Amino acid sequence: MSCLCIGGVCIPYTALLPMIIIGLQWLASQLAKIGLLPDFIAKRLGLLAAITTEQSKQGCDSSCCVGSERGGSRSRRSKRSDTSDTAASSSSSFASTSNTSNNGDDENNETVIDIEHVTDLTRYHEINSNCISDHNSILIVKFTAEWCKPCKLIQPTYLSLASKFGMGEKEKRCTTFITLDIDGDECDTLCSQYKIIMMPTFLCLQNGKEVGRMTGGGEENAVKLSAWVNEMVVCS
């Protein structure tokens, strides 16, 4: 049998080709993880789904997720389909919050207001400009992503706080609450501007400038978020 001998190791030529293929597959998977392998090649090699799952497991813990440029570029390509799913999820959350408040005492009921889910940089600038024009208003932004589980777990608390403070009646000021999809069109530039690394991150902006931030999601950070929003609305 013909063999290729390197040092003290001999490899039959019949086994050489499978070893080369295995090596190329490993190399392709490493290139795909860092974004150097085109998507159509990764998909054909069956690496796309595996990488997405692995990044999701490695990038998230119980309270936050680490942003991934690779995940972001893929999500932006499918943004149009994801946006409708996110909007439907937000609507369901609002309905749940509304039903819960209606089951309590009438005097404790809160009017549920809509939180806009921003998926492009242009719309964000429009909202921010409106808040800047009113010097007594503040903007609270939740940086989130469809793949971030802790972001979803803390969303009911965020909705409740928006219902409590968003009308601006209690503190005689306008407080606008929004969620911003980091995988939206050109939203990565905003993440770079504010140095957003973990999701969810909550920013409080007044006159276009950051006056406070909080990072962390999941149910364990619900009390912390409530205290932070109360501090921002009352003291900022």
Buried (B, 14 or more C-beta within 10 A) or exposed (E): EEEEEEEEEEEEEEEEEEEEEEEEEEEBBEBBBEBEBEBEEBEEBEBBEBBBEEBBEEBBEEBBBBBBEBBBEBBBEEBEEBBEEBEEBBEEBBEEBBEBBEEEEEEEBBEBBBBBBBBBBEBBEEBBEEBBEEEEBBBBBBBBBBBBBBBBBBBBBBBBBBBBBBBBEEBEBBBBBBBBBBBBBEBBEBBEEBEBEBBBBBBBBBBEEEEBBBBBBBEEBBEBBBEBBBEBBEEB
